[in-house]
Amino acid sequence: MGAEVDNEFWKQVPTGTDLFGDHVSLVRVKASNEFLVPLFERLGQSTLKKDLYLLAAEMRPEEIHPEVTEKLDLIADALGLPASDASAEA
């Protein structure tokens, strides 16, 4: 299934896009509604949008865009929680 996901992803994102750099082309795609849910449907793995958080639980730290970690650390700081150390692992 990994190759199928990669193929579908690159159909929507221009080849050579720096996924961790300037990601202007990625902003146009609503990942949940326009990409992930339809992709899982095509693969015979019907998945509800509310269950997509399960994908994040399987991601490795190096697969998470640094901006996501930065924003989550800001939220943790505002709540008085310890920041993640994911940026040190990536």
All heavy atoms as an XYZ file, in Angstrom:
696
protein
N       0.818     -1.188      0.000
C       0.000      0.000      0.000
C       0.866      1.259      0.000
O       0.439      2.296     -0.465
C      -0.947     -0.010      1.202
C      -1.863      1.183      1.226
S      -3.394      1.028      2.136
C      -2.863      1.108      3.807
N       2.084      1.202      0.511
C       2.957      2.371      0.569
C       3.226      2.989     -0.785
O       3.195      4.206     -0.942
N       3.479      2.157     -1.800
C       3.747      2.670     -3.145
C       2.507      3.340     -3.725
O       2.616      4.365     -4.408
C       4.223      1.551     -4.048
N       1.332      2.789     -3.445
C       0.088      3.380     -3.942
C      -0.140      4.755     -3.326
O      -0.547      5.689     -4.018
C      -1.095      2.468     -3.637
C      -1.064      1.167     -4.427
C      -2.130      0.205     -3.956
O      -1.837     -0.536     -2.996
O      -3.228      0.219     -4.529
N       0.131      4.876     -2.042
C      -0.017      6.167     -1.361
C       0.964      7.171     -1.961
O       0.598      8.312     -2.266
C       0.204      6.027      0.161
C       0.244      7.394      0.833
C      -0.884      5.160      0.775
N       2.213      6.764     -2.155
C       3.209      7.649     -2.761
C       2.771      8.106     -4.147
O       2.872      9.294     -4.475
C       4.574      6.952     -2.863
C       5.294      6.880     -1.538
O       4.861      7.548     -0.574
O       6.289      6.135     -1.462
N       2.294      7.182     -4.963
C       1.857      7.530     -6.321
C       0.717      8.540     -6.299
O       0.726      9.516     -7.056
C       1.427      6.280     -7.089
C       2.598      5.404     -7.446
O       3.739      5.856     -7.532
N       2.339      4.127     -7.646
N      -0.269      8.326     -5.441
C      -1.401      9.240     -5.344
C      -0.950     10.609     -4.837
O      -1.411     11.638     -5.306
C      -2.488      8.672     -4.429
C      -3.221      7.502     -5.022
C      -3.969      7.850     -6.301
O      -4.541      8.961     -6.397
O      -3.979      7.011     -7.220
N      -0.029     10.609     -3.883
C       0.477     11.867     -3.340
C       1.137     12.693     -4.439
O       0.830     13.874     -4.617
C       1.477     11.590     -2.217
C       2.087     12.839     -1.652
C       1.402     13.592     -0.721
C       3.345     13.264     -2.056
C       1.952     14.756     -0.206
C       3.907     14.414     -1.545
C       3.206     15.164     -0.613
N       2.030     12.074     -5.205
C       2.779     12.823     -6.212
C       1.924     13.200     -7.423
O       2.315     14.060     -8.207
C       4.041     12.079     -6.622
C       5.049     12.129     -5.505
C       5.466     11.092     -4.735
C       5.733     13.283     -5.009
N       6.354     11.540     -3.772
C       6.544     12.873     -3.928
C       5.735     14.633     -5.353
C       7.337     13.761     -3.214
C       6.527     15.513     -4.633
C       7.327     15.077     -3.580
N       0.743     12.610     -7.559
C      -0.189     13.050     -8.600
C      -0.723     14.442     -8.259
O      -1.093     15.198     -9.147
C      -1.377     12.086     -8.725
C      -1.056     10.809     -9.455
C      -2.303      9.944     -9.541
C      -1.993      8.593    -10.129
N      -3.180      7.714    -10.106
N      -0.799     14.762     -6.976
C      -1.355     16.038     -6.537
C      -0.297     17.074     -6.197
O      -0.605     18.255     -6.087
C      -2.249     15.827     -5.315
C      -3.466     15.002     -5.642
C      -4.495     15.086     -4.536
O      -4.724     16.138     -3.966
N      -5.123     13.967     -4.250
N       0.938     16.648     -6.006
C       2.015     17.564     -5.629
C       3.066     17.545     -6.737
O       3.501     16.483     -7.163
C       2.655     17.121     -4.290
C       3.799     18.032     -3.910
C       1.603     17.097     -3.199
N       3.468     18.717     -7.200
C       4.472     18.755     -8.265
C       5.756     18.019     -7.880
O       6.257     18.175     -6.770
C       4.744     20.249     -8.445
C       3.542     20.931     -7.889
C       3.036     20.043     -6.789
N       6.253     17.204     -8.795
C       7.501     16.478     -8.561
C       8.610     17.469     -8.241
O       8.703     18.525     -8.853
C       7.882     15.654     -9.815
O       6.800     14.783    -10.113
C       9.142     14.842     -9.581
N       9.410     17.127     -7.264
C      10.518     17.983     -6.873
C      10.164     18.972     -5.780
O      11.022     19.731     -5.334
N       8.910     18.995     -5.342
C       8.509     19.897     -4.270
C       9.292     19.549     -3.005
O       9.389     18.392     -2.633
C       6.998     19.762     -3.982
O       6.276     20.160     -5.144
C       6.577     20.621     -2.805
N       9.853     20.562     -2.378
C      10.564     20.379     -1.112
C       9.520     20.363     -0.007
O       8.998     21.400      0.383
C      11.573     21.500     -0.898
C      12.329     21.380      0.414
O      12.095     20.407      1.169
O      13.152     22.267      0.687
N       9.192     19.184      0.485
C       8.114     19.032      1.453
C       8.409     19.689      2.790
O       7.498     19.990      3.556
C       7.796     17.549      1.663
C       7.392     16.793      0.399
C       7.147     15.337      0.715
C       6.182     17.425     -0.247
N       9.674     19.916      3.087
C      10.035     20.547      4.350
C      10.540     21.972      4.143
O      11.000     22.615      5.059
C      11.070     19.711      5.095
C      10.466     18.450      5.656
C      10.527     17.267      4.958
C       9.806     18.461      6.865
C       9.950     16.106      5.455
C       9.220     17.317      7.376
C       9.298     16.137      6.669
N      10.442     22.451      2.938
C      10.849     23.819      2.646
C       9.625     24.647      2.315
O       8.620     24.609      3.010
N       9.707     25.366      1.210
C       8.592     26.190      0.769
C       7.488     25.264      0.267
O       7.635     24.598     -0.743
C       9.058     27.132     -0.343
C       7.949     28.032     -0.829
O       6.946     28.181     -0.113
O       8.094     28.582     -1.936
N       6.398     25.212      0.974
C       5.338     24.260      0.664
C       4.071     24.934      0.154
O       2.965     24.521      0.453
C       5.032     23.374      1.872
C       4.706     24.160      3.109
N       5.663     24.750      3.876
C       3.536     24.457      3.692
C       5.095     25.365      4.889
N       3.804     25.207      4.801
N       4.238     25.971     -0.656
C       3.092     26.709     -1.192
C       2.157     25.782     -1.956
O       0.944     25.866     -1.832
C       3.565     27.866     -2.103
C       2.392     28.526     -2.795
C       4.360     28.869     -1.292
N       2.708     24.859     -2.728
C       1.854     23.970     -3.526
C       1.059     23.012     -2.653
O       0.016     22.518     -3.062
C       2.694     23.181     -4.529
O       3.662     22.409     -3.854
N       1.511     22.756     -1.442
C       0.793     21.848     -0.552
C      -0.397     22.524      0.109
O      -1.354     21.859      0.501
C       1.737     21.309      0.528
C       2.913     20.491      0.040
C       3.760     20.055      1.225
C       2.458     19.292     -0.758
N      -0.369     23.834      0.215
C      -1.431     24.567      0.894
C      -2.751     24.428      0.142
O      -3.815     24.461      0.738
C      -1.032     26.053      1.049
C      -2.166     26.889      1.603
C       0.195     26.167      1.929
N      -2.682     24.230     -1.158
C      -3.894     24.149     -1.969
C      -4.678     22.867     -1.744
O      -5.849     22.794     -2.076
C      -3.537     24.259     -3.450
C      -3.041     25.647     -3.826
C      -2.641     25.664     -5.251
N      -1.354     24.954     -5.316
C      -0.682     24.736     -6.411
N      -1.156     25.083     -7.561
N       0.477     24.117     -6.375
N      -4.052     21.836     -1.211
C      -4.717     20.544     -1.037
C      -5.204     20.394      0.395
O      -4.426     20.485      1.333
C      -3.754     19.381     -1.386
C      -4.421     18.046     -1.128
C      -3.296     19.486     -2.828
N      -6.495     20.197      0.566
C      -7.072     19.909      1.885
C      -6.865     18.414      2.105
O      -7.606     17.580      1.593
C      -8.550     20.283      1.900
C      -9.255     19.971      3.177
C      -9.073     21.065      4.178
C      -9.980     20.782      5.369
N      -9.479     21.304      6.580
N      -5.832     18.078      2.830
C      -5.389     16.685      2.952
C      -6.480     15.736      3.400
O      -6.624     14.645      2.865
C      -4.191     16.596      3.890
N      -7.266     16.145      4.376
C      -8.264     15.217      4.911
C      -9.362     14.920      3.896
O      -9.617     13.753      3.581
C      -8.862     15.771      6.196
O      -9.408     17.052      5.970
N     -10.001     15.948      3.377
C     -11.148     15.750      2.495
C     -10.787     15.446      1.051
O     -11.457     14.662      0.391
C     -12.053     16.986      2.508
C     -12.670     17.220      3.856
O     -12.877     16.300      4.626
N     -12.945     18.475      4.152
N      -9.753     16.085      0.537
C      -9.432     15.976     -0.882
C      -8.398     14.909     -1.202
O      -8.227     14.565     -2.364
C      -8.930     17.324     -1.405
C      -9.959     18.427     -1.341
C      -9.401     19.770     -1.756
O      -8.341     19.816     -2.406
O     -10.023     20.785     -1.418
N      -7.708     14.421     -0.199
C      -6.649     13.456     -0.490
C      -6.783     12.165      0.310
O      -6.965     11.095     -0.260
C      -5.270     14.081     -0.248
C      -4.143     13.133     -0.519
C      -3.856     12.711     -1.803
C      -3.391     12.635      0.522
C      -2.830     11.813     -2.049
C      -2.364     11.738      0.289
C      -2.081     11.329     -0.997
N      -6.696     12.240      1.615
C      -6.614     11.017      2.422
C      -7.879     10.168      2.398
O      -7.810      8.961      2.133
C      -6.239     11.365      3.858
C      -4.831     11.923      4.030
C      -4.636     12.440      5.441
C      -3.794     10.865      3.701
N      -9.021     10.764      2.682
C     -10.263      9.978      2.715
C     -10.540      9.346      1.345
O     -10.788      8.134      1.264
C     -11.447     10.823      3.239
C     -12.758     10.084      3.063
C     -11.219     11.185      4.706
N     -10.467     10.112      0.227
C     -10.667      9.476     -1.083
C      -9.614      8.411     -1.402
O      -9.925      7.387     -2.021
C     -10.579     10.643     -2.068
C     -10.871     11.859     -1.273
C     -10.358     11.570      0.108
N      -8.367      8.651     -0.990
C      -7.314      7.666     -1.240
C      -7.626      6.347     -0.554
O      -7.553      5.279     -1.169
C      -5.959      8.188     -0.761
C      -4.812      7.174     -0.774
C      -4.504      6.733     -2.198
C      -3.593      7.763     -0.112
N      -7.990      6.408      0.716
C      -8.311      5.177      1.433
C      -9.525      4.483      0.832
O      -9.591      3.252      0.800
C      -8.506      5.455      2.921
C      -7.211      5.718      3.638
C      -6.990      6.911      4.293
C      -6.211      4.765      3.640
C      -5.788      7.148      4.947
C      -5.005      4.997      4.287
C      -4.789      6.193      4.941
N     -10.488      5.263      0.329
C     -11.643      4.674     -0.357
C     -11.176      3.865     -1.569
O     -11.600      2.730     -1.769
C     -12.617      5.765     -0.810
C     -13.482      6.309      0.285
C     -14.574      5.348      0.701
O     -15.079      4.582     -0.138
O     -14.922      5.377      1.895
N     -10.306      4.477     -2.403
C      -9.801      3.794     -3.612
C      -9.013      2.535     -3.260
O      -8.985      1.584     -4.017
C      -8.940      4.746     -4.438
C      -9.736      5.766     -5.208
C      -8.896      6.486     -6.249
N      -7.767      7.221     -5.704
C      -7.828      8.435     -5.175
N      -8.977      9.079     -5.100
N      -6.749      9.035     -4.723
N      -8.361      2.551     -2.102
C      -7.563      1.404     -1.680
C      -8.393      0.358     -0.939
O      -7.866     -0.656     -0.475
C      -6.401      1.860     -0.800
C      -5.370      2.769     -1.475
C      -4.357      3.259     -0.458
C      -4.677      2.046     -2.616
N      -9.702      0.615     -0.815
C     -10.573     -0.335     -0.130
C     -10.444     -0.293      1.382
O     -10.804     -1.236      2.071
N      -9.916      0.812      1.904
C      -9.729      0.989      3.350
C     -10.541      2.193      3.806
O      -9.989      3.201      4.244
C      -8.249      1.209      3.678
C      -7.332      0.104      3.261
C      -7.514     -1.132      4.120
O      -7.771     -1.033      5.302
N      -7.412     -2.294      3.518
N     -11.847      2.105      3.700
C     -12.710      3.222      4.062
C     -12.340      3.745      5.448
O     -12.277      2.998      6.413
C     -14.167      2.777      4.029
O     -15.002      3.871      4.279
N     -12.071      5.051      5.513
C     -11.645      5.685      6.757
C     -12.406      6.983      6.937
O     -12.531      7.766      5.999
C     -10.126      5.984      6.718
O      -9.433      4.768      6.499
C      -9.642      6.616      7.989
N     -12.901      7.208      8.125
C     -13.598      8.449      8.425
C     -12.587      9.552      8.734
O     -11.517      9.294      9.295
C     -14.518      8.266      9.626
C     -15.639      7.238      9.460
C     -16.367      7.043     10.786
C     -16.601      7.671      8.376
N     -12.940     10.769      8.386
C     -12.065     11.906      8.656
C     -11.699     11.979     10.140
O     -10.562     12.263     10.491
C     -12.750     13.193      8.203
C     -11.929     14.428      8.424
C     -12.656     15.664      7.934
C     -11.910     16.915      8.315
N     -12.602     18.114      7.868
N     -12.644     11.667     11.019
C     -12.395     11.765     12.460
C     -11.348     10.762     12.941
O     -10.816     10.901     14.034
C     -13.691     11.586     13.248
C     -14.244     10.180     13.213
C     -15.526     10.084     14.033
C     -16.020      8.674     14.117
N     -15.346      7.857     15.104
N     -11.023      9.759     12.125
C     -10.044      8.748     12.514
C      -8.648      8.981     11.934
O      -7.739      8.177     12.146
C     -10.532      7.358     12.098
C     -11.776      6.936     12.862
O     -11.913      7.354     14.028
O     -12.594      6.198     12.298
N      -8.465     10.077     11.218
C      -7.172     10.339     10.587
C      -6.055     10.598     11.593
O      -4.884     10.454     11.275
C      -7.280     11.505      9.599
C      -8.140     11.216      8.371
C      -8.236     12.463      7.499
C      -7.596     10.045      7.569
N      -6.410     10.939     12.833
C      -5.390     11.134     13.855
C      -4.575      9.854     14.064
O      -3.421      9.898     14.494
C      -6.015     11.581     15.182
C      -6.738     10.480     15.914
C      -6.079      9.726     16.881
C      -8.060     10.158     15.615
C      -6.733      8.692     17.539
C      -8.713      9.132     16.273
C      -8.046      8.400     17.230
O      -8.682      7.373     17.875
N      -5.156      8.709     13.717
C      -4.441      7.442     13.863
C      -3.213      7.389     12.958
O      -2.221      6.737     13.281
C      -5.379      6.266     13.574
C      -6.562      6.132     14.538
C      -7.572      5.129     14.013
C      -6.076      5.756     15.923
N      -3.267      8.077     11.817
C      -2.096      8.152     10.930
C      -0.951      8.882     11.620
O       0.198      8.457     11.546
C      -2.440      8.882      9.633
C      -3.399      8.196      8.693
C      -3.735      9.120      7.536
C      -2.811      6.892      8.194
N      -1.282      9.978     12.281
C      -0.249     10.761     12.971
C       0.436      9.931     14.043
O       1.643     10.066     14.271
C      -0.862     12.013     13.574
N      -0.299      9.051     14.688
C       0.278      8.217     15.744
C       1.342      7.264     15.198
O       2.209      6.809     15.939
C      -0.823      7.420     16.443
N       1.289      6.985     13.903
C       2.244      6.061     13.286
C       3.431      6.764     12.636
O       4.358      6.120     12.172
C       1.536      5.203     12.228
C       0.459      4.305     12.797
C       1.003      3.302     13.805
O       2.090      2.733     13.565
O       0.346      3.103     14.844
N       3.400      8.092     12.606
C       4.478      8.830     11.947
C       5.751      8.834     12.780
O       5.701      8.855     14.007
C       4.038     10.272     11.673
C       2.942     10.375     10.640
S       2.381     12.067     10.396
C       3.782     12.767      9.528
N       6.884      8.831     12.080
C       8.182      8.978     12.736
C       8.477     10.481     12.857
O       8.001     11.269     12.049
C       9.264      8.279     11.910
C       9.058      6.769     11.784
C      10.189      6.100     11.000
N      10.403      6.709      9.699
C       9.861      6.257      8.555
N       9.075      5.223      8.555
N      10.121      6.861      7.409
N       9.249     10.884     13.845
C       9.526     12.314     14.038
C      10.048     13.007     12.781
O       9.665     14.148     12.507
C      10.578     12.329     15.148
C      10.298     11.089     15.930
C       9.855     10.071     14.895
N      10.869     12.352     11.999
C      11.435     12.985     10.799
C      10.399     13.186      9.692
O      10.648     13.882      8.720
C      12.649     12.211     10.276
C      12.347     10.824      9.763
C      12.433      9.735     10.827
O      12.483     10.033     12.032
O      12.432      8.560     10.431
N       9.229     12.583      9.829
C       8.163     12.740      8.841
C       7.251     13.928      9.158
O       6.407     14.296      8.354
C       7.301     11.472      8.777
C       8.050     10.259      8.288
C       7.248      8.979      8.376
O       6.482      8.810      9.356
O       7.388      8.146      7.472
N       7.425     14.516     10.312
C       6.569     15.617     10.750
C       7.224     16.941     10.362
O       8.383     17.191     10.681
C       6.336     15.553     12.270
C       5.677     14.221     12.624
C       5.497     16.732     12.738
C       5.605     13.943     14.100
N       6.476     17.772      9.673
C       6.999     19.069      9.254
C       7.386     19.867     10.503
O       6.641     19.892     11.490
C       5.947     19.818      8.437
C       6.501     20.993      7.714
N       6.773     22.181      8.348
C       6.861     21.150      6.425
C       7.265     23.031      7.479
N       7.327     22.428      6.297
N       8.554     20.510     10.490
C       9.022     21.263     11.657
C       8.008     22.305     12.152
O       7.930     22.579     13.350
C      10.304     21.935     11.175
C      10.762     21.111     10.029
C       9.528     20.535      9.395
N       7.226     22.879     11.246
C       6.244     23.882     11.653
C       5.174     23.273     12.567
O       4.678     23.929     13.476
C       5.590     24.511     10.433
C       4.679     25.663     10.772
C       4.098     26.331      9.545
O       4.388     25.917      8.411
O       3.327     27.279      9.743
N       4.837     22.003     12.340
C       3.844     21.338     13.192
C       4.384     21.222     14.611
O       3.699     21.555     15.584
C       3.469     19.949     12.622
C       2.589     19.177     13.589
C       2.797     20.093     11.264
N       5.618     20.766     14.739
C       6.238     20.639     16.059
C       6.337     21.999     16.740
O       6.039     22.137     17.933
C       7.635     20.004     15.935
O       7.504     18.742     15.288
C       8.286     19.813     17.281
N       6.719     23.008     15.964
C       6.840     24.369     16.513
C       5.502     24.845     17.075
O       5.440     25.363     18.197
C       7.313     25.313     15.409
C       7.337     26.769     15.804
C       7.615     27.679     14.614
O       8.272     27.250     13.650
O       7.141     28.824     14.664
N       4.431     24.676     16.307
C       3.111     25.143     16.754
C       2.617     24.352     17.964
O       2.037     24.923     18.895
C       2.083     25.062     15.628
C       2.424     25.886     14.405
C       2.615     27.349     14.713
C       2.861     28.121     13.434
N       3.741     29.237     13.556
N       2.830     23.053     17.958
C       2.410     22.249     19.104
C       3.203     22.613     20.356
O       2.655     22.631     21.460
C       2.542     20.760     18.789
C       1.550     20.226     17.755
C       1.859     18.776     17.426
C       0.119     20.380     18.242
N       4.487     22.931     20.196
C       5.299     23.370     21.337
C       4.792     24.708     21.891
O       4.780     24.916     23.108
C       6.771     23.478     20.947
C       7.448     22.126     20.815
O       6.856     21.107     21.252
O       8.568     22.075     20.266
N       4.343     25.603     21.007
C       3.781     26.878     21.457
C       2.499     26.648     22.262
O       2.265     27.307     23.284
C       3.498     27.796     20.264
C       4.719     28.397     19.577
C       4.303     29.103     18.283
C       5.441     29.361     20.503
N       1.678     25.725     21.800
C       0.452     25.396     22.522
C       0.793     24.797     23.889
O       0.211     25.179     24.916
C      -0.426     24.430     21.704
C      -0.952     25.139     20.458
C      -1.578     23.877     22.548
C      -1.601     24.216     19.435
N       1.751     23.873     23.909
C       2.166     23.255     25.169
C       2.692     24.318     26.135
O       2.370     24.296     27.334
C       3.224     22.190     24.912
N       3.471     25.254     25.611
C       4.017     26.322     26.441
C       2.890     27.175     27.026
O       2.911     27.514     28.216
C       4.969     27.196     25.617
C       5.674     28.231     26.462
O       6.218     27.871     27.527
O       5.675     29.409     26.052
N       1.896     27.505     26.200
C       0.767     28.311     26.668
C      -0.027     27.585     27.746
O      -0.599     28.214     28.634
C      -0.145     28.663     25.488
N      -0.028     26.266     27.690
C      -0.750     25.469     28.683
C       0.113     25.105     29.886
O      -0.352     24.435     30.814
C      -1.291     24.193     28.036
C      -2.344     24.389     26.943
C      -2.662     23.067     26.275
C      -3.598     25.013     27.536
N       1.390     25.501     29.834
C       2.297     25.181     30.934
C       2.767     23.742     30.922
O       3.190     23.207     31.947
N       2.725     23.111     29.755
C       3.168     21.720     29.612
C       4.584     21.701     29.059
O       5.009     22.644     28.392
C       2.230     20.975     28.658
C       0.750     20.961     29.041
C      -0.085     20.392     27.905
C       0.547     20.160     30.308
N       5.327     20.618     29.276
C       6.669     20.538     28.681
C       6.574     20.419     27.165
O       5.691     19.739     26.642
C       7.262     19.269     29.302
C       6.106     18.479     29.786
C       4.997     19.450     30.082
N       7.466     21.105     26.460
C       7.519     21.028     24.998
C       8.038     19.654     24.586
O       8.720     18.974     25.354
C       8.407     22.135     24.442
N       7.729     19.266     23.349
C       8.191     17.970     22.840
C       9.689     18.019     22.598
O      10.272     19.092     22.466
C       7.483     17.618     21.543
O       7.993     18.416     20.486
N      10.281     16.868     22.501
C      11.696     16.801     22.110
C      11.809     16.184     20.725
O      12.848     15.721     20.319
C      12.533     16.033     23.131
C      12.053     14.609     23.323
O      11.041     14.199     22.738
O      12.702     13.873     24.099
N      10.699     16.200     19.955
C      10.683     15.626     18.604
C      11.657     16.345     17.694
O      12.289     15.720     16.850
C       9.274     15.680     18.011
N      11.826     17.661     17.856
C      12.744     18.383     16.990
C      14.178     17.942     17.216
O      14.994     17.958     16.314
C      12.609     19.886     17.198
O      12.835     20.218     18.557
N      14.503     17.494     18.398
C      15.851     16.996     18.671
C      16.061     15.624     18.064
O      17.171     15.243     17.730
C      16.094     16.945     20.180
N      14.958     14.851     17.889
C      15.061     13.509     17.336
C      15.146     13.518     15.826
O      15.684     12.634     15.208
C      13.827     12.682     17.744
C      13.710     12.467     19.225
C      12.402     11.790     19.586
O      11.840     11.089     18.718
O      11.932     11.931     20.722
N      14.552     14.515     15.185
C      14.479     14.555     13.729
C      15.802     14.852     13.098
O      16.704     15.355     13.634
C      13.438     15.593     13.294
